[in-house]
Amino acid sequence: MKIKTTSSVIIRIVLWLVMLLGGALYAYSIDKDDLLFHSPLFHLLSALIGLFTLRLAFRAAANGGKELSHGRDANMPRLETNRLVTTGIYKCMRHPMLFGLTLLPLGWGLLLGMPTFITLITPLEMLFIIFMVMVFEEMEVKKKFGDEYLVYAQRVPMLSFKHSCLRRVFRKYKRCNKLQ
């Protein structure tokens, strides 16, 4: 199955994989002799929390992606839009999909049970993701949608930690869709 997408999306996916796998290898090189890394109880608790966090991350990404699909014609590449989406979860947050994916390094580090990944690499990767959104994602959508996006950006925050907004981002899509 061939998936149509842009080189920008492919570069971002590759960058994510390099960050997650490279971070894991670096953390392993530091943690392999750490007593906490060899604790079965730590790994069990860490893995359970990690799976929950990954579930939230992927649910937010899926919800954002499904909502974004309303902004593209059938011939548009996957993960691309040709209409600005301001409905559903995009009413309360401009980047819900990327907000959810910001949790990916935390979930991955917890799943692997690597203290260095959790405490050092996760915050750095999360900051890097936020920086990428603030600089590149915002720049791309401003260029693509112009004044329409500028008006939207004045009305809707980049990220929102309001309880009602977070419920929309992490809720099952069918229920989230009804909140439009």
ABEGO torsion letter per residue (X at the ends): XBBBBBAAAAAAAAAAAAAAAAAAAAAAAAAAABAAAABAAAAAAAAAAAAAAAAAAAAAAAAAAAAAAAABBAABBBGBBABBBABEAAAABABAAAAAAAAAAAAAAAAAGBAAAAAAAAAAAAAAAAAAAAAAAAAAAAAAAEAAAAAAAAABBABBABAAAAAAAABBAAAAAAAX
